[in-house]
Amino acid sequence: AGETVVGVTMRQVVALAFALCVVQSQGFYLPGVAPRAFKDGEAVQMKVQTLVSTETPLQFDYYQLPFCEPRKIHDLPENLGEALAGEKAHTSAFKSRVKVNEYCKVLCRKNYTPQQMEEFQDFAILEYRVNMRLDNLPVAEMINFAFEDKPDKTMQIYNLGYALGGKLAPEEKAAAGSKAESDTYVLNNHLRFKIKYHPVDTDGVITEGSPDGSYIVGFEVMPFSIKHSYYGKWNASAVPYHPLTSCAGTPPNGRFERHQPQVIDPTEGGQVIFSYDIEWEKSMVKWASRWDVYLQMTDDNIHWFSIVNSFVILVFLTGIVALIMLRILRKDFARYNEMALTEEELVEANREMREETGWKLVYGDVFRPPPLARILAVFVGSGFQLFVMTILTLCFATLGFLSPANRGALLSSVLVFFVLMGLPAGYMSARFSKLLKEENQFKTAFLTGTLFPGVCFAIFFAVNIIAWSKRSSTAVPFGTLMVLAVLWFGVSLPLVFFGAFLGYKKDALTVPVQTNPIPRQIPPQLWYLQLPVSVLMGGLLSFGAVFVEMFFIISSIWQHRFYYMFGFLALVFAILIITCAEITIVLCYLHLCAEEYRWWWRSFLTSGAVAGYMWFYGAYHYFTRAHPAAHYDALASSVYFGYLTIFCYAVWVLTGFIGFFSTFQFIVKIYGSIKID
């Protein structure tokens, strides 16, 4: 009966996943957006985004610092995923025309107060980088990457954004005219943009021009710190072509006269002239391949090593489970063939059966409902919801539907799939709630739809209150919170109730043995069979199978790089699921042999313990990677640990469901194979 309900549910899920794939694939252009060709001389719009740092998890809006602004700032539309990630984009004062090279264009001249200069210095100290984009391509610095074992072998990779500023070396301070004893920082106030284009329909042949226009296939930047100078009085009406004596040539040719860097002076403030160059360069890279340089893998060998290591653990656990099942089946075969045994063989078989039937002695208690049975059923439903959501997300991501070119698509898909999977969540919780004889059906369904998302929303809202108070772009707008509330109460919760309605209409799950009216006394357990020890052991093995991939995920998020190795992630997730199931079954069998029949919550906690290891690993990563100033910053710590807690809470519920459900199937199987006198 347990297998029947699972089969029906999984068929429904597969059908739903197929329908979603068909709907999503109609009119969809991989890898995420349709190409756009630009005519020669056409104006292109450079957009500014956020300020991010590898020293702190906080990100800020571009215009929170007093940069040059256009006459009117337009906030560009964003989807749900971008809003939740704080990726706000605005129009900028940077202007360019297709295939028109221009040098030393003045953006603006700003006079800064000491307080504003100090703000720039604070951002430079924390190594903040400025993000921009053009035709949906993020701006990046081109750097040469060398392998440690092959220093002669280098490859060019992109480092997203450009550094807002930097620290002067001691020997450069005197040349810059700085007399300060403390560290001196400079502001990168001149940007040289290189925009790469590929003519339309050239089939790999670079031509002088194409009547159909050109595709933008690259957006690079090189920042400079230049203390600009000019003759006479400043003429604001001459911007952006105001002549600067620090730029060589008339008109400017992209070179500079001898100059000093633009030092950030937090004691007296000062004047800063922002400028930029625009260079257009033909490229052999086609539009379909323009994202390849952003997604290059420099550590695929480590990923394969991680998967092989995880696979070894998996094979070891599979062997143990196979031995357990073979022992049970061997005894079953002996029982079925006992008529063919001699008298001596029958005595020996009976002796072995008496020695190894600890788990059979608790048949009358193994299905006794546990304490907090309703909460367990609720978590089982939510875990199934997260499990199906993860599978669908990984399928779409592996197939390329969730390309980084389609900004916010990954986070949006996670939310949409989670909301739609409310139906199987309600169904699963209702089936187990009925098995555990919980009478209040409405309460179970309501908790299934509110307990897990409610805790996540509470943490999320608390983090946002702190972010709002600090004016960080990490804060989610109030309108986005209302959209989340509508998805939660208007879509997810009704689906949960509908799924629970379908689940309660079904007959209760049947189990192979009856429960005795009086609980059996549990003998004293050895130390390694105690709940805390088994939970720590189970979580450690599962974490060992995934910690390398988790390192890459956290590093990608921390360093604001694109994570696009979803094929590796899908393999690691499959290994994690099988490892959690097998380690929980093995430990459950050992407990049953010791006549400890309280397996319900134990299986859930043992498998879910991997989330605790992930949380502590994430905390270790924070304190070893973040700037010392961020350790004691309330906003930085709350943002990082708030989102880390939400992630680990979801992992706990998901892996807990895997351990519980696999153990339930195992117990139904083994107790269905014995004869009860």
C-alpha angles and dihedrals in degrees: 000000000000090000092048096057091047092051092052092047095048092049089054091049093049091049091049092048091051092049091050091049091052093048094045094046096057111104092355120141116204131258089027115280136046118250121255124203120213123211120230110275093015115142116248125201122231112203127204122216133168141335112237135177139197089216097063136018092232119108127189137200116262094240094051084087117060097256124152112288133202120241089267126014115221119198108222119226117265135193126233094268093052091048092052091047092049093239099152118173128199139179115264141205092247111111131188141164125214113272093355112126115207130174136201095006110174115234097185144306117245132189110210130201120225089257092055092047089051089053090053089049092051090055092046091051090055090048096239118186127209119232123209135162140203124195087351092304116123117231114246144172116243112232134175115244119203125193115236094228092042108037091168092057110080134171132191116245134171126250105202118240127352132273114266090213144325146216121270118234114243093251090052096053095076092047089052091054095244116148097178117124093212126070115299121218130198131208121232097228099158122065127190110202121198112196115192120205137186120206116239118261098000096133091220095315115120109224132184094247143345125217088216093057132236138288121232106235103165140032115187132168137196115194125212134186109221129165097217123212134191141184123262122335125351113259108204092188090063092063127146091025098041108144115247122197091210089067118077124229136024105276094022114263100197096268128109135223119233106295146159126243120261101259118205106232110193093177101058106011116216150185124303127187114202118206141164145194128222120207124177118203131183115237137194089216111110123222093252090057100043093104094052095091090053092052101043114140116226097172108042091130090062090051092053091047089052092051092048090050091050091046091055090054089048094052090049093053092043089055092053092049090048091053091051093050092046091053090052093046092047091057090047092053090047090053093048092048098041091113089065094051125099119241093259092048090049092053091049092048092050091050091052091047091053091049096049106037101093091122091049092058092067097052090117093057106032093093096041108133112256127228114277089022093163092055090049091052090048092052091047090056093046091046091053089049091053092044094056091041091054094048093050092046093049091047093053092043094048091050089054100249092122099056119164085241087071095064117216092006095122096053092041091052092050091054095044094048092046092052094047093048090064088100097062088041092058091043095052095045091048093053094051093040089056091048090052090049097242107165104194101081096173093055092050093050093045093051090048090057097042113026101072098033090040094059091045092049092048092054091043092050093048091052090049093053089057091044092050090052091054095043092236119162085228086081113100116229118252091243091059090052088054090052089053090049091051091050090048102046099023101046114007099044095048090049090051091052091047091050090048089050090055091046095051091049089063122084115263117272110266123225125202098239136043123240118244116237093232119055117240118242113252115226120228111282129226116251095254090054094056115116098247092049095047091047092051092047094048094048094047095056093047092047091050088061096055110024096099092055090045088055090056093047094050091044092051092050093043094048092041094239128144115264107207105149094110093147090062090043092053091052092048091048091052090050090049092052094049092043093051091049095048099043090049092050092049094050092044090054091051091051093048090050087055088052093251102140100172094104103139102085093023092063092047094049095043094055094039093052089089087077090062091055089048091053094051091045089052090049090050089050091052096051093045098044106033124087112262089244090060093056091072098033110112095208097046093047094044093049094049099041093039094057091038089055092050091051094047091045089056091047090050093054094043098047091039089058091049092052094044096046095046091048091049091053090047093051093046088051099049096042090046089059098059132079116235114207 
